[in-house]
Amino acid sequence: MSGPGVGFEYPPQEVTWLKRDVLLFANSIGATADELHFLYELHPKFAVFPTYPIVLTFKGKTQEVIDFYASSKAVKIPGVPEFDYRRVVDGQRKMEFFKALPTSSEGRKFESRTKVLGVYDKGRPGTVLDVQTDLVDTATGEIYTRVTTSSFFVGQGGWHGPKGPATKNFPPPKGKKPDAVLEHQTTTESALLYRLNGDYNPLHATPEPGQKMGFGGAIMHGLYSWNTTCHLILKTLGGSDPANIKEYQARFASPVKPGDKLVTSVWRTGEKQGDFEEIRFVTEVAGGKVCLSNGRALVKVVGGAASKL
């Protein structure tokens, strides 16, 4: 597909991580003591939780706290207007898993390589930017994960750009009860722990930015809900085995407040790609709005989950 900005490649970003980073991530997204392979570095099957690379573009190669606003200064995409990154929200993220990540990047060089897939003018509401980010071992050229991100620049449309294709939706099966309902309780400290993975946006730590944006105070990272839901799905259906998930995506529908309970309804569709079954899901705040919609995953359903669900 061609269009303004399409194919533009951002400068490659070197990324690094330690075993300690992997352990922190697993702790911050709700891994439990019966999943020691994610939480204990001397476990014989010590492994990285599959979605960990989603934080690497925030973290980069530093172990220090990052000035989020300074680091968010945008690279100019040729052929499209210069957008204000202070007024952008996450629209949707899809992650594909190709190769298991080593538990540390030590002794190797990895890069996050991002290119523009499309820039779409939605008129007065704003502009959509779709990018693809590959995590690459520079020595071999192997791609470990691929993330497709859709971002929405609020009120920044009307520049006579292409409208873009219709969004593909993955609604739950009509008239079918969920095969599983999974719960995750956040705390008032959940975002303060999760941000230590490298996503230091003040919106998730102190009330002032959220008050200015109309949220009434601090809100949870959208990727916190995205990651914790993936953890529950992999644990419940895939036996907590990182090899049992091939693809995972969800759309960010509404904010979550620290202390909210997240409730995820899961449906097995029976549709398969090899050993991997398509799973649909919706996550909502208990007693409130849907926060993750358009949820879809490809999971190898194993063990007791296959007979119970």
Solvent accessible surface area in square Angstrom, and as a share of the most:
residue,aa,sasa,rsa
1,M,164,0.73
2,S,105,0.68
3,G,35,0.33
4,P,44,0.28
5,G,13,0.12
6,V,47,0.27
7,G,42,0.40
8,F,50,0.21
9,E,123,0.55
10,Y,41,0.15
11,P,88,0.56
12,P,82,0.52
13,Q,62,0.28
14,E,60,0.27
15,V,1,0.00
16,T,38,0.22
17,W,1,0.00
18,L,80,0.40
19,K,95,0.40
20,R,164,0.60
21,D,13,0.07
22,V,1,0.01
23,L,32,0.16
24,L,32,0.16
25,F,1,0.00
26,A,1,0.01
27,N,80,0.41
28,S,6,0.04
29,I,0,0.00
30,G,24,0.24
31,A,13,0.10
32,T,58,0.34
33,A,84,0.65
34,D,110,0.57
35,E,1,0.01
36,L,84,0.42
37,H,29,0.13
38,F,0,0.00
39,L,36,0.18
40,Y,93,0.35
41,E,69,0.31
42,L,131,0.65
43,H,50,0.22
44,P,130,0.82
45,K,153,0.65
46,F,30,0.12
47,A,21,0.16
48,V,11,0.06
49,F,2,0.01
50,P,15,0.09
51,T,0,0.00
52,Y,1,0.01
53,P,11,0.07
54,I,4,0.02
55,V,1,0.00
56,L,2,0.01
57,T,56,0.32
58,F,52,0.22
59,K,13,0.06
60,G,7,0.07
61,K,130,0.55
62,T,48,0.28
63,Q,101,0.45
64,E,118,0.53
65,V,94,0.54
66,I,35,0.18
67,D,93,0.48
68,F,43,0.18
69,Y,121,0.46
70,A,52,0.41
71,S,73,0.47
72,S,40,0.26
73,K,168,0.71
74,A,50,0.38
75,V,61,0.35
76,K,94,0.40
77,I,6,0.03
78,P,73,0.46
79,G,66,0.64
80,V,10,0.06
81,P,50,0.32
82,E,137,0.61
83,F,18,0.08
84,D,36,0.18
85,Y,71,0.27
86,R,196,0.72
87,R,115,0.42
88,V,44,0.25
89,V,65,0.38
90,D,47,0.24
91,G,18,0.18
92,Q,35,0.16
93,R,29,0.10
94,K,60,0.26
95,M,0,0.00
96,E,37,0.17
97,F,28,0.12
98,F,104,0.43
99,K,86,0.37
100,A,91,0.71
101,L,21,0.10
102,P,31,0.20
103,T,30,0.17
104,S,22,0.14
105,S,5,0.03
106,E,143,0.64
107,G,84,0.80
108,R,106,0.39
109,K,95,0.40
110,F,1,0.00
111,E,24,0.11
112,S,7,0.04
113,R,98,0.36
114,T,25,0.15
115,K,78,0.33
116,V,1,0.01
117,L,57,0.28
118,G,0,0.00
119,V,1,0.01
120,Y,21,0.08
121,D,1,0.01
122,K,78,0.33
123,G,19,0.19
124,R,220,0.80
125,P,83,0.52
126,G,0,0.00
127,T,0,0.00
128,V,23,0.13
129,L,9,0.04
130,D,29,0.15
131,V,19,0.11
132,Q,27,0.12
133,T,20,0.12
134,D,15,0.08
135,L,9,0.04
136,V,5,0.03
137,D,4,0.02
138,T,45,0.26
139,A,95,0.74
140,T,86,0.50
141,G,45,0.43
142,E,70,0.31
143,I,56,0.29
144,Y,3,0.01
145,T,7,0.04
146,R,62,0.23
147,V,12,0.07
148,T,40,0.23
149,T,12,0.07
150,S,30,0.19
151,S,20,0.13
152,F,52,0.22
153,F,1,0.00
154,V,68,0.39
155,G,45,0.43
156,Q,25,0.11
157,G,25,0.24
158,G,49,0.47
159,W,51,0.18
160,H,179,0.80
161,G,13,0.12
162,P,53,0.33
163,K,128,0.54
164,G,33,0.31
165,P,78,0.49
166,A,102,0.79
167,T,88,0.51
168,K,146,0.62
169,N,88,0.45
170,F,26,0.11
171,P,77,0.48
172,P,44,0.28
173,P,41,0.26
174,K,202,0.86
175,G,94,0.91
176,K,88,0.37
177,K,175,0.74
178,P,51,0.32
179,D,40,0.21
180,A,14,0.11
181,V,86,0.49
182,L,20,0.10
183,E,100,0.45
184,H,28,0.12
185,Q,96,0.43
186,T,2,0.01
187,T,68,0.39
188,T,90,0.53
189,E,104,0.47
190,S,14,0.09
191,A,2,0.01
192,L,80,0.40
193,L,71,0.35
194,Y,0,0.00
195,R,47,0.17
196,L,86,0.43
197,N,7,0.04
198,G,5,0.04
199,D,9,0.05
200,Y,19,0.07
201,N,26,0.13
202,P,35,0.22
203,L,18,0.09
204,H,18,0.08
205,A,37,0.29
206,T,48,0.28
207,P,62,0.39
208,E,93,0.42
209,P,23,0.14
210,G,0,0.00
211,Q,102,0.45
212,K,179,0.76
213,M,95,0.42
214,G,66,0.63
215,F,56,0.23
216,G,61,0.59
217,G,8,0.08
218,A,23,0.18
219,I,13,0.07
220,M,5,0.02
221,H,2,0.01
222,G,34,0.32
223,L,7,0.03
224,Y,6,0.02
225,S,3,0.02
226,W,0,0.00
227,N,0,0.00
228,T,0,0.00
229,T,2,0.01
230,C,0,0.00
231,H,5,0.02
232,L,29,0.15
233,I,0,0.00
234,L,1,0.00
235,K,60,0.25
236,T,45,0.26
237,L,0,0.00
238,G,0,0.00
239,G,50,0.48
240,S,9,0.06
241,D,60,0.31
242,P,35,0.22
243,A,71,0.55
244,N,11,0.06
245,I,6,0.03
246,K,82,0.35
247,E,23,0.10
248,Y,0,0.00
249,Q,8,0.04
250,A,0,0.00
251,R,67,0.24
252,F,35,0.15
253,A,55,0.42
254,S,29,0.18
255,P,67,0.42
256,V,6,0.04
257,K,84,0.35
258,P,36,0.23
259,G,32,0.31
260,D,34,0.18
261,K,73,0.31
262,L,3,0.02
263,V,24,0.14
264,T,1,0.01
265,S,24,0.16
266,V,0,0.00
267,W,23,0.08
268,R,50,0.18
269,T,39,0.23
270,G,54,0.52
271,E,116,0.52
272,K,129,0.55
273,Q,88,0.39
274,G,68,0.65
275,D,92,0.48
276,F,35,0.15
277,E,4,0.02
278,E,14,0.06
279,I,0,0.00
280,R,46,0.17
281,F,2,0.01
282,V,28,0.16
283,T,0,0.00
284,E,66,0.29
285,V,22,0.13
286,A,47,0.36
287,G,95,0.91
288,G,44,0.42
289,K,151,0.64
290,V,54,0.31
291,C,3,0.02
292,L,1,0.01
293,S,27,0.17
294,N,10,0.05
295,G,0,0.00
296,R,28,0.10
297,A,0,0.00
298,L,2,0.01
299,V,0,0.00
300,K,63,0.27
301,V,24,0.14
302,V,47,0.27
303,G,63,0.61
304,G,41,0.40
305,A,14,0.11
306,A,48,0.37
307,S,98,0.63
308,K,171,0.73
309,L,55,0.28
